[in-house]
Amino acid sequence: MNTNNTASNSTRFSLRSLEHVKPAYEKLVRDYGRAWGLCCVLTDANGNDVLGQVPCPVSETDHKCSAFRKRAIEEALRWGEPSMLLCPGGFVIWAVPVMENSVVTGGIVAEKVAVGASPKERGTLSPAQTRHAASDLLTMAEEANLTNAALLELRRVAAQRESERAEAIHELKGQNYQSIRDIYLVEEPALIAAIKRGDRPAAREIINRVLVGIYFFGRERPTLLKSFILELVVNMSRSAVEAGGDPTELLGANYSSVVDLSRIDSEEELCAWLVSMLERMMDAIKSNKQYPSTVLLGAALKYMEDHLHEEISRDDVANVACLSPSHFSRVVKQSFGHSFTDLLSRMRVDKARELLTRTEKSLIQICLDCGFSDQSYFTKVFQKYVGKTPGEYRRFRRSSFR
């Protein structure tokens, strides 16, 4: 790409901007050249050369090169990171937008050798190296304050969310959902559990699926769509409070956000609104160090009582409490002074004592009803905690009531 610097080209990039950018750009070019052996050119927003020189073996395609450079700048702005293009001269190019605040004034375009060049030729990189080199150009430009790093980060986040939504759409097509209510009932429990345990990635993934499904079925009924979103947010908020969020803070955030919701019309705005609500809730949970474990333990104990006759693992109960297994073990130990295994055995023995006293069930039936796999083990554990065998305990209790 033949780049003769001319006064006319320079004037497309305002003289004031050029004088401000030039020192940082020239340093970047030197550093980038040493790191990667690649050439860079500074262009205006339309892809026309301003500073720098990159050789091109196909000079007659010069008029097309600016269009490809412009596209490379636009793609980088759209996605928040460089995108690789193949220009008419056979060069792989990528760019970083040069910005003043949020206004694109030009771009820094990096160009490597033609595809198929000898591996020994200067500038030839493997695909992995090429991706790294493109990422490095962005990093250098951000460090030199030649671009708006904050804006590009927002674009990267938006692009990631769009990618996740596309995956959710693909996944939705394989589900047998018939209505918004189906999606809501299936996805809400997992979302609430993710919020309670502070798992942001899992919560975001579920939010994407919920949004995709709600839009799929509710695109012709915006009022119904918003009502489901509001119901979801109310349940999310309750879960956030149970998991340690400050209720006053969450109530204030929800009130102002509901007002915002009433003015939202587009899918993109609603997606951003719901994600922002999720992030606020997760932040509120994280900032509150006084974790209300009693609420979560209550749910765990209720589950254990209802399932004493079954095989129960620590991980199963921890999942009900929306805690990691290790955290659940610590909470149980701090609250009861026993390990999970010890607590479960005590609960089973207490249940057995009740059945031995109030029913005429056989010892083997009581053994099975309380979750013990065989009668000898049941007898051993029961005697450990009560000091008597199950048969001795039943006779003792009956004699006490005579």
Buried (B, 14 or more C-beta within 10 A) or exposed (E): BBBEBEEEBBEBBBEEBBEBBBEBBBEBBEBBBEEBBBBBBBBBBBBBBBBBBBEBEBEEBBEBBBEBBBBBBBBBBEBBBBBBBEBBBBBBBBBBBBBBEEEBBBBBBBBBBBEEEEEEEEBBBEEEEBBBBBEBBBEBBBEBEBBBBEBBEEBBEBBEBBEBBEBBBEBBEEEEBEEBEBBBEBBBEBBBBBBBBBBBEBBBBBBBBBBBBBBBBBEEEEEEBBEBBEEBBEBBBBBBBBBBBBEEBBEEBBEEBBEEBEEBEEBEEBBBBBBEBBEBBBBBBEEBEEBEBEBBBEBBBEBBEEBBEEEBEBEBBBBBBBBBBEBBBEBBBEEBEEEBEBBBBBBBBBBBBEBBBEEEBEBEEBBBBBBBEEBEEBBEBBBEBBEBBBEBBBEEBEEEEE
